[in-house]
Amino acid sequence: MNDNVLIRVNDLKKHYNNGAIKALDGISTTISKGEVVVVIGPSGSGKSTFLRSLNLLEKPTGGTIEFEGQDITSSKTDINKLRMKMGMVFQHFNLFPHLSILENMTIAPRKLLKMSKADAEAEAKRLLDKVALGDRANAYPSQLSGGQKQRIAIVRALCMKPDVLLFDEPTSALDPEMVGEVLDVMKDLARDGMTMVVVTHEMGFAKEVGTRVIFMDGGQIIEEGTPDEIFDNPSNERLRTFLAKVL
Amino acid sequence: MYLYLSIEDWLRSLKDQFYLNFIDDDRYMYIVKGLGVTLEVTFFAVLLGIALGILVAIIRSTYDKIGKEALDDWKNYSRGNKSLRNIWKGFLTWSLWFWDQICRLYLTVIRGTPVVIQLMIAYFIIFASSNNKVLIAILAFGINSGAYVAEIVRSGIMSIDNGQFEAGRSLGFNYIQTMAYIIIPQAFKNILPALANEFIVLIKETSVSGYVGLQDMTKGGDIIRSRTYSAFMPLIAVAAIYLIIVMFFSKLVTMLERRLRNSER
């Protein structure tokens, strides 16, 4: 057993209507510390469902997911405890509009980790400076651009000091000129050694930053390998068709 | 009949009417005391209605959001499992289902029948042995208002984008924390106008209290009318007081709304 394994997924299934629809059909993979795993595939391939299963926002109907050695699908596991260590970034940012940026970032550490207000705010400001939004601490989400919102969403997740960050199409809802600023933040994170699982259509990001690429279709993993293997020598027919469309 | 009517005569007759309806025999006290009863009933009925409404709304939306799924889950996977934990889970899930059904029944019956009938049933049937008219009116109007408040609060909770809920849960908040910190504060802002409107409607609805012999403001005005045989003064006065109260609270709500909005910009 590899000690570095953070998430171990075994035969994960998500079926609807008694198996008539198979959103996930037997996914098995492992994610190790420090990896940047990029999940690609056509829409409806189950990649978002897979990602959302990792922190149980989607409840799988079969198989197991181990996170840091604990089976998160077991009813004995306190999923809220584990979610604190699994940050998530959404396509539509999902910032809390009734809270200021600083409150967005400090509410979870203060209520869940029982951090003092001063400590939580100091940490939040440090992270805000890192994404060049230090001057917006007291603004409200409605005053920010899409790119700024997503950068805040990323640092909000970071405030909980997670062991892994899950990204669900983080740039898909952004205007094209804002995609770069979000990807830059993600690249910095990857460089700092953050473990990341990223569902995205940004093939450039996958090539440049990904340590491993997973290609999904029809609820299954069709190919998985280093970016070079996936993009430069695609052996699978479906993967070739997909890449021909997106590249 | 007057052949001609001077302004002086008209003013004098107005003054006489005023004296007859309000001053003579201290008749204005019917309205003052009635106003006290109206406000008392409304105030406590609103408190009861809000408490009841929030409770029902939380049961209903909890069942909608997580109860249905938990029930399917339990039926499909956990039924055969005889562990204590699972039996407990089944019990909780079925209790939630049961209370949801009770709430639905409550909403259907209360919203499907006129409030004056409910008040009469409460007074002449359910609490026939009691003669505490104010308390019975508070209960009847509170239970009635609770049904409308419940649907307002529930629509407020359901109107918040599910992404907000997921974001809260993904940070590690449990269901109750997510509701308390993320969903309810946003929902409250959205439903404030509708809630205030419900309160204003309730003030006016208590005017049917006279049906069970409770002397609220409307009844007070009506008593004056029956004593003096002049309808104009007492009824217009009562209408004017309702109008002033309603306008005052409308203004208050507008100010509160503006303040809540400012906190976001």
Interface residues (C-beta under 8 A of the other chain):
Chain A: N55 L57 K59 S75 K76 N80 K81 R83 M84 M86 G87 M88 F90 H92 N94 L95 F96 P97 H98 I107 A108 K111 L112 Y140 S142 Q143 R156 A157 M160
Chain B: E69 D73 R85 N86 K89 D161 G163 Q164 E166 A167 G168 R169 S170 L171 G172 F173 N174 Q177 Y181 I182 P185 Q186 K189 S263 E264 R265
